[in-house]
Amino acid sequence: MGIESYEQLALRRSESALALGALIPLDTRQIPLAGTQPFELRELTSDLPKHLRKTGPKPNPFRPWDQRLEVCVIGSHHALILNKYPVQLGHMLLITKEWASQGDWLNSMDWRAVSAVDANTTGLWFFNSGPLAGASQPHRHLQLLPRRPGAARCPREPWFTNLLKAGCKDTDEPFPPLVAATAVRARQKDHPDPGKHLEELYAELANELNLGSPLRERAPLAPYNVLITDQWMAMVRRCCDGIHGFSVNALGFAGYLLATDKADRHWLSSHGPEQLLTEVVEPIRGTTDDANV
């Protein structure tokens, strides 16, 4: 990379933000999961942050954003800041400088900003379209988790790459529920306009999941999550935020689950993480009972 990577910038900023008391990492511990399913379950051992609580006022933390958490400004309309309550240090948020709704369509300016950061990162991007998709803030923000070059982007990455290779959506055969609620596209690395390419993939995925079109509908017709790696973009159509005491956002589909004191871990042990994901998606095709690809 020609300049310092955004992961490096974020980690350096994390050091100063910790020293200033602006960064409050969440305390968690990893909980073993039975079987060989590609999931990582962590239990929250510190207090639940206010922005994750279901009740009480939630002031906008992004207008203005805490300058002690700023990694850098991205173009004229966005800023890259640290997540104040990270499970992993270096967790970044790409926010709009001015108010924009998390529930509206992502637009060309958003995708240009993502592209600008993505050109100098090896991280995992994710987006939660609103409260029913696990978003904790209504102000528009995409999220980025640092990853080492060559490392797997997430535990369930093989699930998405297998779905991409299978091209399951080309037939009218019944699908497992998670497949029937998911769309995935390969990224073109040498595209002359990477931001436009990401925007086009986003529109294609939304169309496949019957979410409507940014050109026709004012807002998406259902909640959804987006995951982006350097190889692919995926979208999942949602029906609810969580179930059995678990709140599920895009990271759940990446293979990362967080258990609070309300989570029914006995149910999770009995039924498995794939079934948990199955119960929070809205399939758009006929399905089978199998939750796996």
TIVEXMI-33156 format. One line per 8 residues: number of its first residue (from 1); their letters; for each residue x, y, z of N, C-alpha, C. Coordinates in nm, 3 decimals. Each point is the difference from the previous one (the first is absolute). Layout:
N
NUM	a	X/Y/Z/X/Y/Z/X/Y/Z  ...
REM end
This chain:
293
1	mgiesyeq	0.084/-0.119/0.000/-0.084/0.119/0.000/0.088/0.124/0.000  -0.038/0.099/-0.078/0.082/0.117/-0.015/-0.001/0.092/0.121  -0.111/-0.003/0.077/-0.008/0.082/0.120/-0.036/-0.092/0.116  0.002/0.056/0.119/-0.037/-0.078/0.117/-0.144/-0.049/-0.017  -0.023/-0.128/0.027/-0.134/-0.057/-0.019/-0.096/0.059/0.102  -0.130/-0.009/-0.032/-0.100/0.050/0.094/-0.001/-0.082/0.128  0.032/-0.129/-0.010/0.011/-0.082/0.121/0.110/0.055/0.091  0.114/0.036/-0.058/0.110/0.056/0.080/-0.039/0.134/0.061
9	lalrrses	-0.065/0.084/-0.080/-0.046/0.129/0.051/-0.097/-0.019/0.116  -0.092/-0.098/-0.015/-0.101/-0.025/0.103/0.064/-0.050/0.129  0.099/-0.086/-0.011/0.065/-0.052/0.119/0.081/0.108/0.071  0.064/0.089/-0.076/0.072/0.111/0.062/-0.096/0.095/0.070  -0.112/0.029/-0.065/-0.100/0.086/0.062/-0.060/-0.067/0.123  -0.012/-0.132/-0.003/-0.055/-0.073/0.115/0.088/0.021/0.124  0.130/0.002/-0.020/0.091/0.019/0.112/-0.024/0.135/0.069  -0.010/0.104/-0.081/-0.022/0.133/0.059/-0.140/0.012/0.058
17	alalgali	-0.101/-0.061/-0.065/-0.137/0.008/0.049/-0.015/-0.075/0.132  0.071/-0.111/0.014/-0.001/-0.073/0.127/0.060/0.085/0.111  0.110/0.064/-0.031/0.068/0.084/0.100/-0.087/0.117/0.044  -0.081/0.051/-0.093/-0.087/0.115/0.030/-0.134/-0.041/0.060  -0.027/-0.130/0.007/-0.127/-0.048/0.053/-0.115/0.009/-0.098  0.029/0.024/-0.129/-0.105/0.012/-0.101/-0.044/-0.136/-0.053  0.084/-0.100/0.015/-0.026/-0.134/-0.052/-0.030/-0.092/0.117  -0.110/-0.075/-0.010/-0.042/-0.089/0.109/-0.020/-0.140/-0.056
25	pldtrqip	0.107/-0.078/-0.014/-0.015/-0.137/-0.053/-0.091/-0.085/0.088  -0.079/-0.085/-0.066/-0.088/-0.091/0.072/0.079/-0.122/0.046  -0.027/-0.042/0.122/0.063/-0.120/0.052/-0.083/-0.121/-0.042  0.063/-0.095/-0.065/-0.069/-0.122/-0.042/0.091/-0.119/0.024  -0.060/-0.117/-0.003/0.078/-0.124/0.001/-0.062/-0.097/-0.098  0.085/-0.077/-0.066/-0.049/-0.093/-0.100/-0.059/-0.123/0.067  -0.116/-0.042/-0.051/-0.072/-0.116/0.053/0.009/-0.113/-0.102  0.043/-0.117/0.041/0.008/-0.113/-0.094/-0.137/-0.036/-0.055
33	lagtqpfe	-0.005/-0.035/-0.128/-0.122/-0.046/-0.064/0.017/-0.146/-0.038  -0.102/-0.080/0.026/0.007/-0.141/-0.035/0.003/-0.017/-0.151  0.066/-0.105/-0.047/0.004/-0.026/-0.143/0.109/0.079/-0.068  -0.005/-0.002/-0.133/0.105/0.065/-0.080/-0.055/0.115/-0.084  -0.112/0.055/0.041/-0.060/0.107/-0.077/0.090/0.124/0.003  0.004/0.072/-0.111/0.093/0.115/-0.009/-0.056/0.125/0.068  -0.005/-0.003/0.131/-0.049/0.114/0.076/0.092/0.028/0.117  0.005/0.127/0.040/0.070/0.041/0.121/-0.103/0.065/0.092
41	lreltsdl	-0.020/-0.057/0.117/-0.094/0.053/0.098/0.079/0.066/0.113  -0.032/0.126/0.028/0.062/0.071/0.111/-0.108/0.045/0.096  0.032/-0.006/0.128/-0.091/0.044/0.105/0.044/0.136/0.050  -0.095/0.094/0.007/0.029/0.133/0.051/0.011/-0.007/0.152  0.114/0.040/0.054/0.022/-0.005/0.144/0.000/0.139/0.063  -0.004/0.104/-0.081/-0.012/0.137/0.052/-0.144/0.047/-0.018  -0.031/0.119/0.049/-0.136/0.053/-0.013/-0.035/0.024/-0.145  -0.127/-0.018/-0.034/-0.047/0.025/-0.135/0.003/0.150/-0.027
49	pkhlrktg	0.066/0.045/-0.109/0.003/0.143/-0.032/-0.140/0.056/-0.022  -0.017/0.128/0.028/-0.132/0.062/-0.013/-0.057/-0.014/-0.140  0.088/0.006/-0.104/-0.051/-0.002/-0.137/-0.056/-0.137/-0.038  0.029/-0.103/0.080/-0.053/-0.133/-0.028/-0.124/-0.033/0.082  -0.033/0.087/0.095/-0.118/-0.024/0.082/-0.127/0.034/-0.077  -0.106/-0.076/0.027/-0.124/0.017/-0.076/-0.081/0.120/0.044  0.023/0.050/0.122/-0.080/0.110/0.051/0.089/0.118/0.036  -0.064/0.116/0.017/0.075/0.119/0.040/0.041/0.084/-0.119
57	pkpnpfrp	0.034/0.127/0.023/0.040/0.090/-0.108/0.133/-0.042/-0.061  0.012/0.025/-0.130/0.124/-0.034/-0.071/0.045/0.122/-0.080  0.080/0.086/0.061/0.049/0.117/-0.073/0.089/-0.043/-0.115  0.001/0.083/-0.105/0.081/-0.030/-0.118/0.148/0.022/0.033  0.082/-0.107/-0.003/0.142/0.015/0.035/0.085/0.050/-0.116  -0.063/0.020/-0.117/0.077/0.036/-0.120/-0.016/0.145/-0.040  -0.090/0.075/0.065/-0.016/0.143/-0.029/0.001/0.079/0.129  0.115/0.051/0.042/0.129/-0.024/-0.066/0.062/-0.131/0.050
65	wdqrlevc	0.094/-0.053/-0.076/0.071/-0.116/0.047/0.115/0.044/0.090  0.041/-0.091/0.085/0.109/0.027/0.094/0.132/0.007/-0.078  0.062/0.116/-0.001/0.123/0.019/-0.077/0.114/-0.090/0.050  -0.009/-0.043/0.124/0.103/-0.089/0.054/-0.006/-0.139/-0.065  -0.113/-0.029/-0.064/-0.019/-0.130/-0.065/0.021/0.007/-0.151  0.025/0.119/-0.053/0.012/0.015/-0.145/0.128/-0.063/-0.052  -0.014/-0.086/-0.100/0.115/-0.058/-0.069/0.043/0.092/-0.113  -0.095/0.042/-0.083/0.027/0.098/-0.106/-0.131/0.037/-0.068
73	vigshhal	0.001/0.110/-0.071/-0.114/0.043/-0.082/0.013/-0.067/-0.136  -0.113/-0.046/-0.053/-0.003/-0.067/-0.130/-0.083/0.085/-0.097  0.067/0.070/-0.090/-0.070/0.085/-0.095/-0.072/0.114/0.070  -0.105/0.049/-0.067/-0.074/0.116/0.051/-0.116/-0.036/0.090  -0.042/-0.128/-0.003/-0.128/-0.034/0.063/0.011/-0.106/0.110  0.118/-0.056/0.023/0.011/-0.110/0.095/0.121/0.016/0.091  -0.006/-0.069/0.112/0.113/-0.008/0.093/0.014/-0.144/0.046  0.123/-0.040/0.024/0.029/-0.133/0.052/0.039/0.017/0.146
81	ilnkypvq	-0.078/-0.063/0.089/0.024/0.014/0.143/0.007/-0.137/0.065  0.050/-0.004/0.122/0.003/-0.124/0.075/-0.136/-0.027/0.062  -0.037/-0.127/0.008/-0.114/-0.042/0.080/0.035/0.022/0.147  -0.079/0.077/0.069/0.030/0.035/0.140/0.000/-0.123/0.090  -0.083/-0.101/-0.034/-0.014/-0.119/0.084/0.039/-0.125/-0.079  0.127/-0.016/-0.033/0.037/-0.112/-0.086/0.020/-0.131/0.078  -0.032/-0.110/-0.065/0.043/-0.131/0.049/0.143/-0.024/-0.047  0.032/0.049/-0.120/0.134/-0.010/-0.058/0.055/0.140/-0.021
89	lghmllit	0.119/0.028/0.049/0.061/0.130/-0.022/0.022/0.025/-0.149  -0.021/0.123/-0.040/0.015/0.035/-0.141/-0.131/-0.007/-0.077  -0.109/-0.038/0.067/-0.132/-0.004/-0.064/-0.040/0.143/-0.040  -0.024/0.020/-0.129/-0.027/0.133/-0.054/-0.142/0.016/-0.051  -0.047/0.124/0.001/-0.130/0.037/-0.056/0.022/0.106/-0.108  -0.058/-0.023/-0.116/-0.001/0.102/-0.106/-0.134/0.070/0.009  0.001/0.125/0.047/-0.124/0.072/0.026/-0.016/0.117/-0.098  -0.125/0.040/-0.021/-0.025/0.121/-0.078/0.017/0.121/0.092
97	kewasqgd	0.061/0.106/-0.052/0.020/0.120/0.080/-0.133/0.065/0.035  -0.090/0.005/-0.097/-0.133/0.054/0.022/-0.098/-0.115/0.021  -0.116/0.034/0.052/-0.099/-0.104/0.028/-0.042/-0.074/-0.126  0.000/-0.132/0.007/-0.056/-0.088/-0.102/-0.054/-0.121/0.072  -0.114/-0.048/-0.042/-0.066/-0.109/0.071/0.064/-0.135/-0.032  0.016/-0.080/0.103/0.051/-0.136/-0.017/-0.099/-0.085/-0.080  -0.127/0.036/0.003/-0.103/-0.079/-0.066/-0.022/0.034/-0.147  0.060/0.109/-0.049/-0.013/0.034/-0.142/0.106/-0.073/-0.082
105	wlnsmdwr	-0.011/0.011/-0.131/0.098/-0.065/-0.087/0.139/0.061/0.020  0.102/-0.084/-0.002/0.136/0.051/-0.013/0.014/0.062/-0.138  0.073/0.111/-0.011/0.004/0.073/-0.126/0.142/0.004/-0.059  0.012/0.068/-0.113/0.129/0.005/-0.070/0.110/0.057/0.087  -0.031/0.103/0.079/0.103/0.059/0.086/0.047/-0.100/0.105  -0.094/-0.079/0.054/0.039/-0.102/0.097/0.094/-0.101/-0.062  -0.033/-0.046/-0.120/0.082/-0.103/-0.065/0.135/0.054/-0.044  0.006/0.128/-0.037/0.130/0.058/-0.032/0.088/0.006/0.125
113	avsavdan	-0.062/0.032/0.114/0.076/0.004/0.125/0.047/-0.139/0.040  -0.087/-0.100/-0.012/0.039/-0.138/0.029/0.117/-0.040/-0.089  -0.010/0.032/-0.128/0.105/-0.036/-0.096/0.133/0.066/0.035  -0.005/0.126/0.044/0.123/0.072/0.034/0.071/-0.067/0.118  -0.077/-0.043/0.100/0.059/-0.069/0.114/0.043/-0.141/-0.039  -0.085/-0.066/-0.077/0.024/-0.140/-0.035/0.127/-0.019/-0.082  0.040/0.104/-0.072/0.121/-0.009/-0.082/0.124/-0.016/0.086  -0.011/0.031/0.129/0.117/-0.007/0.088/-0.035/-0.070/0.131
121	ttglwffn	-0.072/-0.113/-0.013/-0.037/-0.078/0.117/-0.015/-0.146/-0.039  0.009/-0.087/0.097/-0.024/-0.142/-0.023/-0.112/-0.049/0.092  -0.086/0.092/0.041/-0.100/-0.033/0.101/-0.129/-0.059/-0.052  -0.090/-0.027/0.096/-0.135/-0.049/-0.026/-0.098/0.113/0.022  -0.075/0.036/-0.105/-0.103/0.102/0.009/-0.134/-0.065/0.037  -0.081/0.074/0.077/-0.137/-0.046/0.021/-0.092/0.119/0.023  -0.129/-0.023/-0.032/-0.101/0.105/0.008/-0.131/-0.061/0.048  -0.063/0.069/0.097/-0.130/-0.040/0.053/-0.100/0.109/-0.038
129	sgplagas	-0.103/-0.035/-0.077/-0.082/0.104/-0.063/-0.096/0.070/0.095  -0.019/-0.049/0.120/-0.091/0.063/0.095/-0.015/-0.088/0.122  -0.088/0.037/0.093/-0.013/-0.076/0.125/-0.040/-0.146/-0.020  -0.079/-0.031/-0.104/-0.038/-0.140/-0.024/0.114/-0.080/-0.062  0.108/0.068/-0.037/0.118/-0.069/-0.052/0.117/0.011/0.097  -0.028/0.047/0.122/0.103/0.006/0.102/0.071/0.133/0.016  -0.046/0.106/-0.069/0.065/0.131/0.012/-0.036/0.062/0.134  0.101/0.057/0.067/-0.022/0.062/0.130/-0.011/0.152/-0.009
137	qphrhlql	0.032/0.058/-0.116/-0.007/0.144/-0.019/-0.069/0.032/-0.132  -0.089/0.101/-0.003/-0.071/0.035/-0.123/0.081/0.085/-0.097  0.112/0.058/0.046/0.086/0.082/-0.086/0.085/-0.095/-0.085  0.009/0.027/-0.130/0.063/-0.093/-0.094/0.146/-0.029/0.036  0.031/-0.128/0.004/0.137/-0.044/0.027/0.020/-0.141/-0.054  0.111/-0.019/-0.069/0.047/-0.132/-0.037/0.116/-0.034/0.094  0.025/-0.128/0.021/0.100/-0.039/0.098/0.110/-0.084/-0.065  0.119/0.011/0.057/0.118/-0.066/-0.056/0.082/-0.062/0.112
145	lprrpgaa	0.023/-0.132/-0.010/0.084/-0.071/0.096/0.135/-0.029/-0.064  0.109/0.037/0.064/0.133/-0.028/-0.056/0.025/-0.150/-0.013  0.072/-0.037/-0.104/0.043/-0.139/-0.021/0.142/0.001/-0.053  0.079/-0.097/0.042/0.137/-0.011/-0.050/-0.002/-0.043/-0.146  0.092/0.048/-0.082/0.008/-0.046/-0.140/0.014/-0.152/-0.005  -0.083/-0.062/-0.082/0.005/-0.145/-0.016/-0.083/-0.077/0.100  -0.049/0.066/0.107/-0.082/-0.069/0.101/-0.144/-0.011/-0.049  -0.072/-0.099/0.051/-0.141/-0.014/-0.032/-0.075/0.124/0.049
153	rcprepwf	-0.095/0.047/-0.079/-0.072/0.121/0.038/-0.101/-0.028/0.111  -0.057/-0.121/0.003/-0.099/-0.034/0.101/-0.018/-0.151/0.005  -0.053/-0.056/0.110/-0.015/-0.145/0.010/-0.086/-0.063/-0.108  -0.104/0.071/-0.047/-0.091/-0.058/-0.099/0.036/0.039/-0.143  0.120/0.049/-0.021/0.039/0.037/-0.136/-0.015/-0.117/-0.098  0.037/-0.124/0.037/-0.019/-0.112/-0.095/-0.146/-0.021/-0.039  -0.093/0.030/0.092/-0.143/-0.015/-0.032/-0.037/0.092/-0.116  0.047/0.124/0.004/-0.032/0.095/-0.106/0.073/-0.034/-0.130
161	tnllkagc	0.125/-0.041/0.010/0.072/-0.034/-0.123/-0.059/-0.126/-0.064  -0.046/-0.094/0.079/-0.066/-0.119/-0.056/-0.131/0.038/-0.068  -0.075/0.091/0.062/-0.125/0.046/-0.061/0.028/0.072/-0.131  0.106/0.080/-0.001/0.039/0.072/-0.121/0.035/-0.097/-0.112  0.074/-0.104/0.032/0.040/-0.099/-0.100/-0.119/-0.082/-0.049  -0.093/-0.031/0.092/-0.113/-0.085/-0.034/-0.100/0.069/-0.091  -0.013/0.133/0.013/-0.097/0.071/-0.081/-0.141/-0.052/0.022  -0.034/-0.025/0.128/-0.126/-0.068/0.033/-0.124/0.074/-0.046
169	kdtdepfp	0.008/0.132/-0.017/-0.121/0.077/-0.029/-0.043/-0.008/-0.146  0.069/-0.080/-0.082/-0.033/-0.006/-0.142/-0.112/-0.099/-0.031  -0.050/-0.072/0.101/-0.107/-0.096/-0.022/-0.117/0.032/0.091  -0.112/-0.070/-0.023/-0.118/0.018/0.084/-0.013/-0.111/0.104  0.106/-0.077/0.019/-0.002/-0.108/0.099/-0.006/0.060/0.142  -0.060/-0.076/0.095/-0.001/0.048/0.139/0.142/0.013/0.055  0.020/0.100/0.086/0.130/0.026/0.057/-0.008/-0.006/0.152  0.112/-0.027/0.067/0.004/0.020/0.145/-0.037/0.146/0.031
177	plvaatav	-0.067/0.026/0.113/-0.047/0.137/0.029/0.107/0.106/-0.007  0.120/-0.028/0.052/0.105/0.102/-0.003/0.043/0.032/-0.142  0.002/-0.101/-0.086/0.035/0.023/-0.141/-0.109/0.082/-0.067  -0.126/-0.031/0.033/-0.113/0.069/-0.063/-0.013/0.144/0.046  0.070/0.038/0.106/-0.004/0.138/0.050/0.129/0.075/-0.031  0.092/-0.063/-0.075/0.133/0.057/-0.022/0.030/0.014/-0.148  0.067/0.109/-0.035/0.051/0.020/-0.136/0.146/0.039/0.011  0.082/-0.048/-0.093/0.143/0.028/0.004/0.053/0.021/-0.141
185	rarqkdhp	0.094/0.092/-0.016/0.061/0.029/-0.129/0.152/0.011/0.018  0.074/-0.043/-0.102/0.144/0.015/0.001/0.038/0.144/-0.032  0.106/0.049/0.060/0.051/0.132/-0.031/0.099/-0.008/-0.115  0.000/0.102/-0.083/0.093/0.011/-0.112/0.115/0.089/0.042  0.117/-0.058/0.019/0.112/0.074/0.057/0.053/0.110/-0.091  -0.007/-0.021/-0.131/0.059/0.097/-0.093/-0.105/0.094/-0.059  -0.113/0.018/0.066/-0.103/0.090/-0.051/0.054/0.143/-0.004  -0.023/0.074/-0.109/0.056/0.136/-0.011/-0.059/0.099/0.099
193	dpgkhlee	-0.120/-0.029/0.053/-0.064/0.089/0.097/-0.049/-0.086/0.116  0.087/-0.028/0.100/-0.037/-0.091/0.108/-0.123/0.042/0.078  -0.017/0.131/0.024/-0.117/0.046/0.071/-0.129/-0.029/-0.075  0.002/0.026/-0.131/-0.116/-0.030/-0.084/-0.027/-0.149/-0.003  0.106/-0.080/-0.004/-0.015/-0.145/-0.001/-0.069/-0.048/0.128  0.042/0.051/0.116/-0.065/-0.038/0.124/-0.147/0.041/0.002  -0.027/0.119/-0.053/-0.138/0.048/-0.006/-0.085/-0.090/-0.089  0.057/-0.044/-0.111/-0.074/-0.089/-0.091/-0.026/-0.137/0.063
201	lyaelane	0.100/-0.054/0.069/-0.019/-0.128/0.069/-0.111/0.012/0.105  0.002/0.107/0.074/-0.101/0.026/0.103/-0.140/0.002/-0.061  -0.017/0.068/-0.112/-0.130/0.007/-0.066/-0.042/-0.138/-0.052  0.094/-0.077/-0.053/-0.032/-0.133/-0.050/-0.045/-0.093/0.114  0.068/0.006/0.112/-0.036/-0.083/0.113/-0.137/0.038/0.055  -0.026/0.130/0.010/-0.129/0.046/0.048/-0.112/-0.047/-0.093  0.023/0.006/-0.129/-0.100/-0.046/-0.095/-0.026/-0.150/0.016  0.107/-0.078/0.017/-0.016/-0.145/0.014/-0.079/-0.036/0.125
209	lnlgsplr	0.013/0.079/0.106/-0.071/-0.029/0.124/-0.133/0.074/0.011  -0.046/0.056/-0.112/-0.129/0.069/-0.005/-0.009/0.116/0.101  0.111/0.071/0.014/0.002/0.116/0.088/-0.035/0.128/-0.074  -0.018/-0.009/-0.131/-0.027/0.116/-0.080/0.126/0.055/-0.065  -0.012/0.121/-0.051/0.110/0.064/-0.072/0.021/0.142/0.051  0.125/0.042/0.018/0.025/0.140/0.038/-0.055/0.099/-0.102  -0.023/-0.045/-0.123/-0.053/0.088/-0.104/-0.152/0.012/0.004  -0.066/-0.094/0.071/-0.146/-0.001/0.000/-0.061/0.027/0.138
217	eraplapy	0.049/-0.072/0.100/-0.058/0.011/0.133/0.077/0.101/0.085  -0.073/0.073/0.084/0.064/0.099/0.087/0.093/-0.067/0.100  -0.040/-0.117/0.047/0.080/-0.073/0.098/-0.014/-0.149/-0.028  0.093/-0.083/0.048/-0.011/-0.145/-0.020/-0.131/-0.054/0.058  -0.050/-0.105/-0.062/-0.129/-0.056/0.037/0.006/-0.095/0.118  0.119/-0.032/0.049/0.017/-0.088/0.116/0.137/0.028/0.061  0.019/-0.035/0.127/0.133/0.016/0.060/0.098/-0.102/-0.056  0.128/0.032/0.007/0.101/-0.089/-0.058/0.136/0.029/0.061
225	nvlitdqw	0.091/-0.092/-0.019/0.141/0.016/0.037/0.087/-0.014/-0.123  0.115/0.065/0.004/0.100/-0.012/-0.107/0.133/-0.040/0.063  0.072/-0.092/-0.065/0.136/-0.036/0.034/0.086/0.018/-0.124  0.121/0.055/0.015/0.088/0.024/-0.114/0.141/-0.043/0.034  0.058/-0.083/-0.083/0.143/-0.031/0.007/0.065/0.048/-0.130  0.130/-0.024/-0.014/0.066/0.038/-0.124/-0.038/-0.091/-0.116  -0.073/-0.110/0.029/-0.039/-0.096/-0.103/-0.147/0.007/-0.038  -0.088/0.039/0.092/-0.144/-0.009/-0.025/-0.078/0.100/0.085
233	mamvrrcc	-0.125/0.022/-0.042/-0.097/0.075/0.079/-0.122/-0.090/0.017  -0.053/-0.004/0.122/-0.118/-0.081/0.028/-0.105/0.084/0.070  -0.126/-0.038/-0.020/-0.113/0.068/0.064/-0.094/-0.106/0.054  -0.057/0.026/0.118/-0.094/-0.092/0.064/-0.127/0.076/0.034  -0.114/-0.055/-0.042/-0.129/0.063/0.030/-0.047/-0.045/0.138  -0.041/0.096/0.083/-0.033/-0.027/0.139/-0.150/0.013/0.027  -0.044/-0.068/0.108/-0.138/0.015/0.046/-0.005/0.059/0.140  0.107/-0.016/0.079/0.000/0.052/0.137/0.144/0.014/0.048
241	dgihgfsv	0.015/0.077/0.107/0.132/0.030/0.056/0.061/-0.121/0.069  -0.080/-0.071/0.078/0.056/-0.111/0.076/-0.107/-0.093/0.052  0.046/-0.104/0.067/-0.090/-0.102/0.053/0.076/-0.080/0.104  -0.074/-0.059/0.092/0.059/-0.081/0.108/0.104/0.079/0.080  -0.024/0.131/0.012/0.087/0.084/0.081/0.126/0.047/-0.070  0.020/-0.039/-0.125/0.117/0.043/-0.078/-0.041/0.111/-0.096  0.077/0.108/-0.003/-0.016/0.102/-0.103/0.100/-0.033/-0.110  -0.049/-0.008/-0.123/0.084/-0.044/-0.113/0.013/0.113/-0.100
249	nalgfagy	0.123/0.043/-0.025/0.023/0.095/-0.108/0.080/-0.070/-0.110  0.059/0.076/-0.090/0.071/-0.061/-0.112/0.112/-0.093/0.046  0.061/0.030/0.113/0.109/-0.084/0.047/-0.046/-0.141/0.036  -0.128/-0.015/0.033/-0.052/-0.134/0.024/0.013/-0.088/-0.123  -0.027/0.058/-0.118/0.009/-0.076/-0.125/0.146/-0.018/-0.042  0.088/0.084/0.055/0.143/-0.020/-0.021/0.054/-0.111/0.089  -0.077/-0.037/0.105/0.041/-0.107/0.089/0.035/0.046/0.140  -0.030/0.128/0.033/0.032/0.054/0.131/-0.129/0.027/0.078
257	llatdkad	-0.015/-0.064/0.115/-0.117/0.018/0.085/0.043/0.054/0.136  -0.081/0.090/0.055/0.028/0.057/0.132/-0.117/-0.032/0.091  0.029/-0.061/0.115/-0.102/-0.036/0.096/0.002/0.096/0.118  -0.115/0.060/0.031/-0.016/0.080/0.121/-0.069/-0.088/0.105  -0.036/0.060/0.114/-0.065/-0.078/0.105/-0.142/-0.042/-0.039  -0.053/0.057/-0.107/-0.134/-0.038/-0.046/0.002/-0.116/-0.100  0.116/-0.038/-0.048/0.011/-0.103/-0.103/-0.028/-0.139/0.056  -0.079/-0.076/-0.074/-0.033/-0.138/0.038/0.107/-0.092/-0.058
265	rhwlsshg	0.108/-0.016/0.074/0.110/-0.082/-0.050/-0.035/-0.148/-0.003  -0.093/-0.042/0.086/-0.044/-0.140/-0.004/-0.069/-0.028/-0.134  -0.085/0.095/-0.044/-0.066/-0.018/-0.131/0.105/-0.005/-0.110  0.099/0.088/0.006/0.103/0.003/-0.103/0.077/-0.132/-0.003  0.031/-0.055/0.117/0.072/-0.127/0.005/-0.083/-0.113/-0.057  -0.133/0.007/0.021/-0.087/-0.107/-0.047/-0.029/0.007/-0.149  -0.014/0.121/-0.053/-0.044/0.018/-0.138/0.111/0.045/-0.096  0.101/0.068/0.052/0.112/0.041/-0.083/-0.014/0.139/-0.058
273	peqlltev	0.114/0.065/-0.031/0.000/0.136/-0.054/-0.069/0.013/-0.136  0.011/-0.101/-0.086/-0.064/0.009/-0.132/-0.151/0.015/0.016  -0.059/-0.071/0.097/-0.144/0.011/0.022/-0.036/0.137/0.054  0.089/0.057/0.084/-0.024/0.136/0.049/-0.008/0.098/-0.117  0.094/-0.010/-0.094/-0.002/0.089/-0.116/-0.124/-0.024/-0.085  -0.039/-0.125/-0.013/-0.117/-0.035/-0.082/-0.126/0.069/0.052  -0.009/0.018/0.131/-0.122/0.057/0.059/-0.006/0.152/-0.006  0.107/0.065/-0.047/-0.003/0.146/-0.011/0.007/0.047/-0.145
281	vepirgtt	-0.009/-0.092/-0.097/0.002/0.039/-0.141/-0.138/-0.016/-0.061  -0.018/0.063/-0.117/-0.125/-0.011/-0.075/0.032/-0.057/-0.138  -0.013/-0.131/-0.017/0.029/-0.061/-0.131/-0.096/0.053/-0.106  0.048/0.010/-0.123/-0.085/0.050/-0.109/-0.031/-0.107/-0.102  0.049/-0.122/0.021/-0.030/-0.113/-0.087/-0.055/-0.114/0.084  -0.050/-0.104/-0.066/-0.039/-0.121/0.070/0.119/-0.062/0.069  -0.022/-0.055/0.120/0.112/-0.049/0.078/-0.017/-0.146/0.039  0.114/-0.062/0.033/0.002/-0.130/0.062/0.021/0.019/0.149
289	ddanv	0.007/-0.106/0.076/0.023/0.010/0.144/0.146/0.011/0.037  0.087/-0.022/-0.098/0.145/0.000/0.024/0.050/0.142/0.008  0.078/0.032/0.106/0.050/0.137/0.016/0.135/0.020/-0.064  0.060/-0.104/-0.055/0.136/0.011/-0.054/-0.002/0.007/-0.151  0.111/0.054/-0.058/0.014/0.004/-0.145/0.021/-0.140/-0.052
REM end
